[in-house]
Amino acid sequence: MSDLHCPNCGTELDLATAFCAETDRKALERLVATSVPLGARVLQYIGLHQPAKQRLTAAKKIKLLLQLLPDLERRAITHRGRDWQAPLPAWAAAIDQMLLSRDAGKLELPLKGHGYLYAVIASSADRIEAQAEHQREAERAAAARARSHSSGQPTDAGQLLQAPAP
């Protein structure tokens, strides 16, 4: 097998490095395919994992990204044993909230994993589910009221007692 060298500088190309670079490139392509605007936020979020006096290596950044990509692509997360819907706007809002918390000094850095992000997304999804359930219950109650009394006129209680059961 012939040696592989850079045509510009003559540096020898290590095949292991080439394969790692391919994996990194594919991870970034997946992020871009998911959402370009969200991709910038995700990279800012990954920066929250950087220790104060150290540099976050490219390998660590890719590792963190590869942990997020399956959930970003399926638009859902699993948190505390439950699956939660997580559309891209929910990811963006959660990351924005974390970046604001960082800027306000309320976020303990560096982050150690994705648990806090997933908790923020799950909390938001829970609020949305609760609002939707409240709306459904209100609609059911309104429909039941409409079925039980549809004339628009007051009902005589005596007529209700004498009427045959449905």
Secondary structure per residue as TSV (DSSP state, phi and psi in degrees):
chain	resnum	aa	ss	phi	psi
A	1	M	-	360.0	136.9
A	2	S	-	-80.7	154.0
A	3	D	-	-70.4	144.2
A	4	L	-	-104.0	125.3
A	5	H	B	-130.2	150.7
A	6	C	-	-67.3	129.7
A	7	P	T	-68.6	-19.6
A	8	N	T	-90.1	-48.6
A	9	C	T	-111.5	-10.3
A	10	G	-	83.3	3.0
A	11	T	-	-66.9	136.8
A	12	E	B	-71.3	137.3
A	13	L	-	-93.7	121.4
A	14	D	-	-84.4	125.8
A	15	L	H	-63.5	-34.8
A	16	A	H	-62.0	-40.0
A	17	T	H	-65.2	-39.2
A	18	A	H	-62.6	-42.0
A	19	F	H	-67.7	-38.9
A	20	C	H	-63.4	-41.8
A	21	A	H	-62.8	-36.0
A	22	E	H	-64.7	-42.2
A	23	T	H	-62.3	-43.9
A	24	D	H	-62.0	-44.2
A	25	R	H	-62.2	-42.4
A	26	K	H	-65.3	-37.4
A	27	A	H	-62.9	-43.7
A	28	L	H	-67.4	-36.6
A	29	E	H	-62.8	-40.4
A	30	R	H	-63.3	-40.4
A	31	L	H	-64.1	-44.7
A	32	V	H	-64.8	-39.6
A	33	A	H	-64.6	-30.6
A	34	T	H	-69.6	-50.6
A	35	S	-	-177.3	120.3
A	36	V	H	-64.9	-50.7
A	37	P	H	-61.1	-38.9
A	38	L	H	-69.2	-31.5
A	39	G	H	-56.4	-41.5
A	40	A	H	-63.4	-40.9
A	41	R	H	-65.9	-42.1
A	42	V	H	-60.1	-41.5
A	43	L	H	-66.0	-36.2
A	44	Q	H	-64.5	-41.8
A	45	Y	H	-60.6	-43.6
A	46	I	H	-60.8	-33.0
A	47	G	H	-62.1	-21.4
A	48	L	T	-68.7	-10.5
A	49	H	T	-90.5	-2.3
A	50	Q	S	-78.3	125.3
A	51	P	-	-62.1	153.6
A	52	A	T	-57.5	-43.8
A	53	K	T	-112.8	24.3
A	54	Q	S	-133.6	167.2
A	55	R	-	-100.9	138.9
A	56	L	-	-81.6	117.9
A	57	T	-	-68.2	157.3
A	58	A	H	-60.8	-38.1
A	59	A	H	-62.1	-40.9
A	60	K	H	-68.1	-40.9
A	61	K	H	-60.6	-44.6
A	62	I	H	-65.3	-39.9
A	63	K	H	-59.9	-46.3
A	64	L	H	-63.0	-41.2
A	65	L	H	-64.1	-44.0
A	66	L	H	-64.9	-26.2
A	67	Q	H	-70.9	-33.6
A	68	L	H	-83.8	-33.5
A	69	L	H	-55.2	-43.7
A	70	P	H	-58.2	-40.6
A	71	D	H	-73.3	-37.4
A	72	L	H	-61.3	-43.6
A	73	E	H	-69.2	-35.8
A	74	R	H	-87.7	-5.8
A	75	R	T	60.3	38.7
A	76	A	E	-157.4	157.9
A	77	I	E	-131.0	161.1
A	78	T	E	-114.4	120.4
A	79	H	E	-138.6	127.0
A	80	R	T	53.1	45.1
A	81	G	T	77.3	10.1
A	82	R	E	-132.1	143.4
A	83	D	E	-85.8	136.1
A	84	W	E	-124.5	137.4
A	85	Q	E	-67.1	135.7
A	86	A	-	-140.1	76.8
A	87	P	-	-63.7	161.5
A	88	L	H	-55.1	-38.8
A	89	P	H	-61.2	-30.7
A	90	A	H	-68.0	-40.0
A	91	W	H	-61.9	-46.8
A	92	A	H	-60.6	-45.3
A	93	A	H	-64.0	-40.9
A	94	A	H	-65.8	-43.4
A	95	I	H	-65.8	-42.3
A	96	D	H	-59.4	-42.3
A	97	Q	H	-61.1	-41.3
A	98	M	H	-67.7	-39.6
A	99	L	H	-65.4	-38.2
A	100	L	H	-65.2	-40.2
A	101	S	H	-63.3	-40.1
A	102	R	H	-61.3	-47.2
A	103	D	H	-63.3	-30.3
A	104	A	T	-86.2	-0.6
A	105	G	T	75.5	19.7
A	106	K	-	-101.8	3.5
A	107	L	S	-114.4	125.5
A	108	E	-	-78.8	116.9
A	109	L	S	-114.0	154.6
A	110	P	S	-78.1	152.7
A	111	L	-	-67.9	148.5
A	112	K	-	-100.4	-16.1
A	113	G	S	-169.6	-157.8
A	114	H	S	-106.1	7.2
A	115	G	H	-57.9	-43.2
A	116	Y	H	-67.1	-43.0
A	117	L	H	-58.9	-45.4
A	118	Y	H	-66.4	-34.8
A	119	A	H	-65.5	-40.2
A	120	V	H	-65.0	-44.0
A	121	I	H	-64.1	-44.8
A	122	A	H	-63.8	-39.9
A	123	S	H	-62.3	-43.3
A	124	S	H	-64.6	-43.8
A	125	A	H	-63.9	-37.3
A	126	D	H	-64.2	-42.6
A	127	R	H	-61.4	-43.3
A	128	I	H	-64.8	-42.4
A	129	E	H	-62.6	-41.4
A	130	A	H	-63.8	-42.1
A	131	Q	H	-63.6	-42.1
A	132	A	H	-65.1	-40.9
A	133	E	H	-64.8	-42.1
A	134	H	H	-60.1	-42.5
A	135	Q	H	-63.7	-44.0
A	136	R	H	-62.0	-42.9
A	137	E	H	-64.1	-39.7
A	138	A	H	-64.3	-40.3
A	139	E	H	-66.4	-40.5
A	140	R	H	-63.0	-43.8
A	141	A	H	-63.9	-41.8
A	142	A	H	-64.7	-40.2
A	143	A	H	-66.0	-39.9
A	144	A	H	-64.8	-41.2
A	145	R	H	-63.8	-39.6
A	146	A	H	-67.2	-37.3
A	147	R	H	-70.6	-37.4
A	148	S	H	-77.3	-22.8
A	149	H	-	-149.9	96.3
A	150	S	-	-112.2	-3.5
A	151	S	S	-78.4	-21.3
A	152	G	S	84.4	-8.4
A	153	Q	S	-105.3	154.0
A	154	P	-	-60.2	143.7
A	155	T	-	-99.5	136.2
A	156	D	-	-78.0	124.8
A	157	A	H	-61.4	-34.3
A	158	G	H	-63.1	-39.6
A	159	Q	H	-64.4	-38.9
A	160	L	H	-63.8	-38.5
A	161	L	H	-70.9	-31.6
A	162	Q	H	-85.7	-18.9
A	163	A	S	-69.0	142.6
A	164	P	-	-66.4	150.0
A	165	A	-	-68.3	142.6
A	166	P	-	-70.6	360.0
